[in-house]
Amino acid sequence: MPQASSTATKRGAFTRFLDTVEYLGNLLPHPITLFALFAIGIVLLSGIASYFGLSALDPRPGGAEIEVVSLLNAEGIQRIVTGLVTNFTGFTPLGTVLVALLGVGIAERSGLLSAAMRGLVMNAHPRVVTVAVVFSGVISNTAAELGYVVLVPLAAMIFHSLGRHPLAGMAAAFSGVSAGYSANLLIGTVDPLLAGITTKAANLIDPDYYVGPEANWMFMFASTFLIAIMGTLVTERIVEPKLGKYDPKEATINLKEQTIEPLSKLEKRGLIGAGLSFLALGGLLALTIVPEWGILRHPETGEVAGSPFLKGIVTFIFITFAIPGFVYGRITNVMRTDRDVIDAMSDSMSTMGMYIVLVFFAAQFVAFFGWTNFGSILAIKGATFLQDVGLTGPAVFILFILMCAFVNLMLGSASAQWAITAPIFVPMLMLIGYAPEVIQAAYRIGDSVTNIITPMMSYFGLILAVAVRYKKDTGIGTMIAMMLPYTIVFLLGWASFFFIWVFGLELPVGWWGTPTYYTP
């Protein structure tokens, strides 16, 4: 009895914690409103801080005193009025994400991404179906909505067809799509988005510093397999045994009507054609960067680092999705004319309305934060504090990852969270010697692992609706309790992998030559 009472007490405490997180999250305004308020707040604070003479001494050799620049005066208002449009149009993530999504839109509209996902999961051997589901979830985050909408329900159906608990399949897919959000084999749309924000933040310390979309590619490539393995182990060793044997009477749908359509011959032909076109594109691209005379190597050094290839990686994301997508659509008769391609790109842009509005206000906040020198001053004072307490070694990333994971519970958007935190933490950690690329990689771990346990995540309601189909009494608490083991294992395992990769093996997080440490 005492043991049961203790267990009930722990569950009650955990439930209260989750209720508190949900309550605090609901108190937050919409991210767009949040950025608008932050932008206004920066203007007001700049006037107050300037009046009281807030400043910090630049620690670099020959550094001068950095003072807060007020935006709450005539010059400040003039700068805001004249810079409002250019802040928006010059915000790096805006153009890069939109261009990348043009290509992804073609591949998605043609059916290529859905067919590839179905083929990978449905053709997997029953013994490896779990790892195939988690792995498919991770690589599906190139087009995140597709993973949530297609893979999660499909995984539940596949597990049920194999006599396994459908919620275990749903949980495995959800963990891959969302908790492994930043990992992938390819450079996707999230990479240029985060890299653009990181560049803006790094420029507060080093105006010439550039963070490319490939900044975390090697680490995220390796993380894909790590997440697949961890997700499989959690599903088969913890989640599925805890769920127990599935009772079909708990379903709210007719399970006999749940059918899984295998790939048709035409879809298989389309996948072969798309695969061949992808290989052809890869071969042509290799000719431009592998040989020493490659036209996309750096024109002066001849290296791949800093080359037009890496700086123009968004162009290749567009091409490598658009052309195979069109080939697939052409073979399957989904895309026959240029009008079909144009419609696909238009549809992908039509879904970006909310993002564009968000970027407008985020761009103003980031610009105002830089103009006022708040970023530099907070970074210097924060770095000085870390040095005073002796927290300048790799251990600082433990606190950073945990902080990002906690903030993500209440602010689920990766771009929104990073746009707020990057201008403070990127310069701060640069000043104690770490490169922006490494800081961004650590952020992506914290930002990903708690996606699956926060009701603030935009697709949480959709996943809950899928769960209710198979178990009618599933609630938010049930969902969070089921997904919590993934969060704990992913957080511990992925963070440990980060430390081993970066500080143990001393491998770059991005392309070869990507720095780990920052030297002014």
ABEGO torsion letter per residue (X at the ends): XAAAAAAAAAAAAAAAAAAAAAAAAAABBBAAAAAAAAAAAAAAAAAAAAAAGBBBBBABBGBBBBBBBBAABAAAAAAAAAAAAAAAAABAAAAAAAAAAAAAAAAAAAGAAAAAAAAAAAABBAAAAAAAAAAAAAAAAABAAAAAAAAAAAAAAAAAAAGBBAAAAAAAAAAAAAAAAABBABBBAAAAAAAAAAAAAAAAABAABBBBAAAAAAAAAAAAAAAAAAAAAAAAAAAAAAAEBBBAAABABBAAABBBBBBBAAAAAAAAAAAAAAAAAAAAAAAAAABAABAABBAAAGBABGBAAAAAAAAAAAAAAAAAAAAAAAAAGABABAAAAAAAAAAAAAAAAAAAAAAAAAAAAAAAAAAAGAAAAAAAAAAAAAAAAGBABAAAAAAAAAAAAAAAAABABAAAAAAAAAAAAAAAAAAAGBBAAAAAAAAAAAAAAAAAABAABAAAAAAAAAAAAABAABBAAAAAAAAAAAAAAAAAAAAAAAAAAAAAAGBBABBBGBBABBBX
